[in-house]
């Protein structure tokens, strides 16, 4: 059985075990294709018959395979056939937004007696494996989506019982006024990874098909390029030189009437869609933060279940936006971490090491001494707010959740807004599908899906603009950008206090984000190196020890998924080492990038240094450079070899979109599905 069929079969077994009446997926026994009778305008000509009998429609495809373009003659990559599968809605990303959309769609279909095939593609090895958040959740959206979530056993077991905000100095702290947006009465301290797994169970019970280990690599368009018609997953089984191994499997093509992009912050397909359809025109640049988290088991006598604590001030300076959290979860667990705004100026800052020295502050050290760190992770988050949200819809689909940027920064919450956005998009998608079915003729239903027009879900945009998400984000729209003033954090705090307590966002002006985060980075000559203390192995740790707690794994013999053009490596190293003191090695929370001395026969890239990319360490935080490209067809995994440089149209169409690196020249692409971190408690 191939890797992908194993994953599909596992999903089928889960769905069957939950008693769904929706279609099963193929297993190893599903080796023969059978013709399916044309029972409706949506029937397909060929299908895979499930290995076990189900009283429902077959797993089906409109066309069994497609000839893919060869990678390139120089690489001698053979032509491959791609399995195509059709569904009504394809959702990319199995996080809170994507799963909420799937559940809402399935509920609407059940209520109306419609059959809607919903597919969720998740690049993690399982749902929740790539999910990380603080997290204190507001249940507003969950209450709407699953009103009886308590009875159904949702993993919301620890209510927030107390709130505090403190200003840290290097050795002490003092209380600060608590912003009204940060009041947590009625909220819950959770693991968002666990909640996502529970949402997946609810979705599968409703017949949603969820496929972990399927990484979306490329958007599929109608033949005229005017609309999105689905997603191609990435190829697996390529070696480091892009040659197919015995285990090679081409990526599948999932053709959909509606495609919902729910990849989370800085998603690659979302950025492709934004570039293709100009969704960012007239919008502010997005600004990002990097959240780094640890989970500790503390001594019972030190545990205060339900305590929520936030701090500002040390260890960050006045020109660096950010803060820390400490949440007492259930079972003597605490979640702690730091968020650093990636518009920071000083290239010597290491967000990872800021967290490590934070734990030696008495406010944290007293709690953690005698405890054990059991989990670590990091993730970028959108901080731009309302003025940085792109247009949400495009022909054939929409962007939902943190892919769009619905985080309420003053609240330090985005799960509830992401879930609600998924629900709104689901309603728009269902309406569009209903309308198309009422209008389509049998001949239209049987046409090639790549010539059919994408469905219009633009009602999602108007629904968002009249929703409580928009109202909530509009009220706080000026708070995060107020920190761009010349007064730094003090200016932002003063304005935010006035706005939060008195103005409530009811002002005729809107502040803006002036530049991309990488443009905020200043040369190292303007700063002094930061003398971070060495880790003690008890409260603070080296970065590789921390990465070992993520469960991160990538197949060794696959193309490196991070790349700098061979022609640009020397310029990259020279500028980033000489002018920015090797910033890239500090911003990454997983030691992926190193500028090392070239020794022996090793040829330096520039200035006696060589850039080493340890891609196997990558925890998919998305804070390091990321790519948005209009042609990822075949290799979401990229290498520093000449093989990548010779990919078809690589130089003319690849657009690198980095968050922090000033040279904007590193490309991150999707590794093999199932790789990356294996978060369980984050």
N, C-alpha and C positions, 0 to 999 in steps of 0.2 A: 504494500500500500504506500502511495506517495505521501510526502509530508502534508501536503494540502488536503488530500482526501482523509488522512488521519484526523486533521483538525475539523474538517467538515463532518466526519462521522461522529466525532465526539460531541459536536453541537447537536447533531440529530438525536443522539442517545439522550442528551440532557432534555431536549424538547419533548421527546417521546415519554421520558420518565415523568414529566410534569403533566402529561395528559393533554397536550395541545392537539387540536384537530387540524393544524396546519401542516404544510408539506414537510416530509422528511427529506434529508439530504443524502447524497450517495455515500455508500460505504465501500469497503474492498470488494464486496460481492457485486457491486453495481458496475460490472465491467462491460456489459452489453447495452447498446442503445436500442430503444424501441420507438416506433412511431406512435405519436400521441394523436388521437382523433381530434378534429377541430370541433371542440364542444362550445366554443364561444369566440367572440371577436379577439379575445386575448390568448387563444390557444397557440401553442408552438408546434413546429413541424417535427422536432426531434426532442427526445428527453432521456434522462437517465432514470431507470426504474430503481427505487429504493430497495435495499436488501430485505427490508421488513415491510409488511403490508400496512398501509395507513388509509383510512377512509377519507382521503382528500386528494388534491391535485398532485401530480408528479413534480419532482425536481425537473425543471425544464429549461431549455435554451431555444432561442429562435434559430440560431445557427450553431453548429457544434464547435467549429474551429475557424480561425482566420489565419491567413499567412501573415506573419509579422515581417517587417523590413529587416534585412540583415543588419547586424550591428555595424560592421564595416569590413571591407575586404582585407584590410591589413591585419585585422585580428582573426580572420578566418572563422568568424562566428557563423554558424549555420542558420539557415532560415528555420523558424520555429512556428508551431501552430499554437494558437492561444484559444483556450476554452472560453466561450462566451456564455453568459447567463443573464437572463432578463429578470428584473424585478420592478415593482412599482416605485419603491423608494429605496435608495441606497444611502445609508448614513455612514460617514467616515468618522470614526471615533466613538469608543465605548465609555465615555465619561458621563458626568451628570447631564449635560446638555443633550448629547446624542441619545442616551437611554431614555431621557424624559420625552424627547420627540418620538421615539419608537413606541413607548408606552401610550402616549396620547393618541398617536395614529391608530394603534391597535384597538384602543378603547372606542374611538370614533367608528372604526370599521365594524366592530362588534355591535355597537348601538344601532348602526344603520343597516346591518345585515349584508355588508359588502365584504368581498374578499380582497384584501390588500396585502401583497407580499412585501414584507419589510426586511431588509438585510442590513446588519450592522457589521462593519469591518473594523477590527481593533488590532493595532500593530503589536501590542504587548502579548506575551505568551498566554496571559489570561486577562480577563477584565479586571481592572484595578492595578495591574502590574506597573503601569506608568502614571498612576494618579498620586499626586502629592499636594497637600494643603495643610493649613495650620491645625485643625480647623474648628472654628465655632460656626455652626450653621443656623441660619434663620429658616424656620420651617414653612414659611408662607407658600412657596411654590410646591413643596412636598404635600402640604395640606390640600392644595387644589388638585394635585395629580393623583395622589393615593390617600384619600381622607382617612382610611382605616389603617394607616401605616403602623401604628402601635400594635394593633391586633395581629398584623401580619409579620411582626417581629423585626421591624427595621432596626438596624444597629445604632440607635440613638438612645443610649443608656445613661449618659451622664449629663443632667441639666446644668447649665451655667448658674452658679449660686452667688457669686460675688465678683465685682469688677474693681480694678484699680489701675491708675495711670501714674507712673513715676518718672521723674527726671533723674538720669544717672550722671554722677560724677565719677572720676576714676576709682574712688574708694567708698563712695556713699550714694545716697539717693534721697529725694524728698518728693512728697506727693504733688500732683498737678491736678487742676480741674479736669473732670472727666467729661469729654465731649459727648453730647447727647446721642450722636450717631453710633457711639460705641457701647451704648447700654445693651446688655445681653440678657435681660430678663426674658424668660421664655425660650431662649436659644439652647443649643446642645453642643457639647464638646465631643467631637467624633473623629474617627479615621475616615477620610473621604475615600480611601481605597476600599475599605470595607463596605461603605455605603454604595459605591459603584457596583460591587459584586452583588449586593442585595438587589439593586435596581435591575441588574441583568437577569436575575432570577425571576423578578416580576415580569420583565419583558418576555422572557421565554415562555412563561406560563400563558401569555397571551398570543403565542405563536410567532413571536419575532425570532428571526434567525440571526444568531450572533456568531461571528467567526473570528476568534482570537488568532493571532499570528499572521494576519493578512494586512500587510502594510500598503496603503494607497500610495502609488508612485506617480501617477499621471492622470490628468483629467481627459476624458474622452469627449469629443465634440461631434456634433452633426457634421455631415459631409461638407456643408457650406461654412462651417466654423462659427455659426451664429448662436449656438446654444450648447450647453453641456449636456451630455447624454450618459454620463456614468463615470466609472473609475477603473483604471487598470492597476492591479497589484504588481508589486515588483517581482522580478525573477529571483529565484533562489537556486543555489547550487552552482554559482560561479566561483572560480578560484581567484586568487589575488591579481592575476593578469587578465581577468575578464573572460577566461576560457571556461566552457561548460564542463563540469565534472560529471561523473556517472549519476549523481543525484540531481542533476539539473532539472528544474521545472520552470517553464515560462509562466509569467504572471497571467492571472485570469482577467477577463474583462467583464465587469458587472455593468450591464446597460440598464438604465433606470429612467423612468419618466420624470422623477424628481431626485436630485442629488443634494443632500444636506451635509455641509462641511462642519464637523464638530471636533476638530483636531486639538483644540486648546490653543494656548498662546503661541503665536508665531508659526502656525501650521503651514506646511509647504504647499498643499493644494489650495488652501485659502489664499495664499499669496499669489499663486498662479492665477486664480480667478480674479483677484483684485487687479492684477496687471492686465489681464486679457480684456476685462470689461470696464476698466477705468473706475473702479469702485472707490478709490481714494481721492478722486478729484474734488477739490474744494474742502478737504478735511485737514485737520492738524496732523503733524507727524505723530505717530504713536510713541509713547515713552514707556519704558519698561522698568521693572524691578526684578531683582534676583532673590528669591526666597530660599534659604538653606535651613534645613530642619534636622533635629535629632529627637528620638524618642528614648526616654530613660525609664528604668524601673527604679523607684526610690524606696527608701526605708518606710515602713508603714507609719511610723510615728511622725514622719515629715510630710506625709501626703495629706492634702486638703482637697478632697473631691469637689469639683465644680468651681475652683478658684480660677479666675481669668485675670492675667496681669499683662500690661503692656508698658514699655518704656521708650523714652526718647533720650537724646543726648549721647553721652559716651556709650560705645567706643567710637562713634562717628563724629566728624568735625562739623562745624556750622555750615559748611558749603555742601555737605553730602546728605541727601534726603534718605531717610530710613528709620528703622526702629526695631524693637524686639518684642517677642511674645513668650509667654509661659502659661500653659494651660494644664491644669490637673485633670487628667482623664480618669477613667475607671480603672480598677485593678492595680492601684499604686503606680500607674503610668503617668508620665508627664510629657507633654509636647513642648519643645522650646526651639526657638530659632530667631533668625534675623532676616530682615528684608533691606536690601541696599538698592536705592534708585540707581539705575544704570546710566543716568546722566551725570554721574560724578566726574569731577575734573581731574583728580589726582591719580595718575597711572600707577602709583605705588600701592594703592588700596588693593587688598585681597579680601573679598567678602568671606571666603572660607576662614581665613585666619582672624578676621574680626569676630566671627562666632566663637572660635576657640578661646580667644582671650576674654571674651564676654563671660565665659563660664567661671572664670577666676574672680569675678566681682563678687563681693560678699552676698549680694542679693541672690545670686545663683549658686555660688559655691556651697553655702550652708545647706541648701536643699539637696544638691547632687552628691555631696561627699558620702561615700558608702554605698552609692547606687551603681547602676550598670547601664551603659549606653547600649541599646539593642537595635537601633535603626538609624539610618542616615539617608538623606536625599536632598535634591535641589530642583527647583523649577523656576523658569521665568514667568512673570505675570504682567499683564497689560495694566498700566497706570494712567493712560491718557484721558480716560473718562469720556463724557458725551461728545466732546468736540473732536475726538480721535476715532470714533466709531465709523467704519466705512459704510457706504451704501450696502444694505444687507442682502439684496437679491440680485440675481442675474438670470438670464434666460435658461431655464431648466433647473434652477435650484436656489440655494440660499446659504448664508454663513450664520452659524449659531454659536452660542456660548462664548467662551473666552477666545475663540478664533476671531470673534468680532471685537471683544474687549468690553464686557459688561461689568467689570469689577467696580464695586463702590469702594473707592480707596479710603475715604474717612471711616467707613464702617469696617474696613478690612474684611469684606465679604463679597463673594461673587458667585457662590454656588446657587443661591436662590434666584438670582437674576439669570444665570446661565440656564437653569432648569426651565424657568418661565419662558425664555426665548425659544427653547426647543419646543415647548408646548404651543407657542404661537405659530412657529413655523410648521408644526405638524398640522394645525388647523388649516393653514393656508394650503398646504400640500394636499390634504384630504379633499378640500373644496375643489382644487384644480383637477384632481383625479376624477372626482364625481362628474364634474362638468365635461371632461374630455370623454368619459365613457358614454355620457348621454348624447354626445355629438358625433362620435366616431361611427363610421360605417365598417362593415366587415372587411372591405378592401383596404381601408385605411389601417385597420388593426393588423393586417397581415403584411404591411409594407416593411421594408428594411428599417430597423429601428434607428439607424444612423442617418436616415433621410427624414425621419419624423421630427417635427418641431418640438423643442423643449417646452414643458408646461410653464405657465406663468404663475408664479407664487408671489407676485408683487404685493398682494394684500398683507403679507407678513410685515412689510415695511410700515404700512399705515397702522397695522395692529400694534407694532412696537411703539410707534409714536404716540399712541393713545393709551398705552399701558402704564401700569405702576412702575415698571422698570424705567421708562423714560422720565416719569415724574421724579423718581428717586435720584436718578443720575443728574437731572437738570438742577435739582436743588443744591447739589454739591459740586457742580461743574467747575467752580472757580478755586476750590480749595487746593488741589494738587498743583495747578499752574501758579498759584500764588507763591510757591517756594522758589520760583525762578527769579525773584526780585534780587536786587543788589544786597539786600539785608540777609539773604540766605534763609536758613531755617527760622531765624528769629522773625524775619518779615512774614514768612508763611504762617508761623504760629499765631502772630498777632492778627493777621487778616482772617485766618481760619476761625479764631475764637470769636471775632466780631460777626463773621458771616454765620457761623453755626448757632450762636446764641441769640442774635438780633435779626440779621437780614434774611436768613433761611433761603438764600439764593434768589430772593425776590429783588433783583437789581437789573438795570437795563444793559449792563456790560457783561461780556464774557472774556475771561483771560484765555490766552493761547499758549501753546507749547512752541517755542521759537525755532527749535532745531531737532535733528535726529540725535539720539544719544551718543553716537560715535563722534559727532561734531562737538560735543561738550568736552571731550577729552583734551587736556592741555599737555604741553611737552613736559617731560620729566625734569627739565632744568628749572622749572618754576617751583619745584617741591623738594623736600628732603625725604630720603628713604624712610619708611616706617620700620621701626625696630620691634618686630613681633616677637614675643617670648617663645621659646622652644616648648613643644608639647610635653606634658609630664606623664602621659599614658594613663592618667587616672581621670582627670577632668577634661583635659584637652588631648587631641590626637593628631597624628600626622595624616595627610590627606589620603594616602593609600589605605591606611587602616579604616578610615571612614568609608571609602569607596567599597571596601570589602563588605560593609554592612548593607549595601544596596542590593546585593544579589546579582549585580550586573554581569551579563555574559553575552559575548558575540562570538559566533563561529570564527575560528582563527583563519581558516583558509577561505576568506571571502574578500572582495575588494574593499579597501579602506574607504570608509564613508565620509571622509573629510579630505579636502583637496585644495592645494594651491597650484595654479598653473606653473609648469616648470619654468616658463619664461618670466614669471613674476616672483619666484622664490627669493632671488637675491635682493630685489628691491624691497620685498616684504621684510626680510630679516634685517636689512640695513636700517630701514625707517623705524621698525618696531623695537629694535634693540637700541639704536643710537638715540632716537627722539623720544620713545615712549618706554624705555627701560624694560622691554619684554612684557608689556601689559597683558598680552594674551595668556601668558602662563599664570597670571594672578587672578584674572576674572573667572577662569574656568574652575568649577568646584570639584573637578575629578582628575586633575593632573593629566589632561589630554595633551596639552601643548607644553613643550619644553624647548628653550633655546640653550643648547649645550655647546661646550667648547669642542671644536673639531680636533680630535687627537689622532696620532698615528697616520694611517693612510686615508682617514676620513676627510673628504673634501668639504670645506666650509661653504655655506650658502653665501655668506657675506660677513665682514668684520670679525672673522675668526669663529663665527657661531654657525651652528646648524640647527634648523628647526626639526624637532622630532615630534611626530603626531602619534600619540598612544591611543588610537581610536577604540581599542578594546576596553578602555576605561570609561567611555562616554556613557553618561547617565541620562542623556536626552533632555537636558535642562532647557535647551534652546537659547541660552544666554550667549553662547559662543556664536560665531558666524553661522549664518543659515542661508540656504539658497531658495530662491523662487525662480523657477525656470519654466519656460513654455514648451520645453521638449525634454522630458525626463524619460523618454521611452524606454529606456531600457535600463538605465542603470542608476538607480537611485543610489548606488554605492559607488563612490569615486575614489580614485587612487592618485597618488603623487607621481605615478608613472606616466610615460608618454601615451599609454593606452587611453587614458581619459581624454587627453588633449586631442586625440584623433577621432573621437566620437563624432558622428554626423552632425553638422550644424552647431557643434559645441561652442565655437568662438563667436558665432554671429548671434546666437539666441540665448545663451546662458546669462542670466542676470543675478549677480550675487547680492544678497540683501543681508548685511550684517547688523547686529545690534551695537556692538561696542568697539570692535577693532577699527582703528582709524583708517587703515589702508583698504578696507572693504574688499578683500580679495580671497577670503576663504569660503569654500562651498561645503555645506553640510547637506547630505542627502539621506534618504531613508535606508537604514540597513535592512538586512533580511528580517522579515516579520518574525516575531517571537524573541528577538534579541533585545538587549538593553536591560534596564533594571527590573527587579522582581519585587516591587514594593508590596508589603502585606499590611503594615500598620500605619502607613503615612496618610 
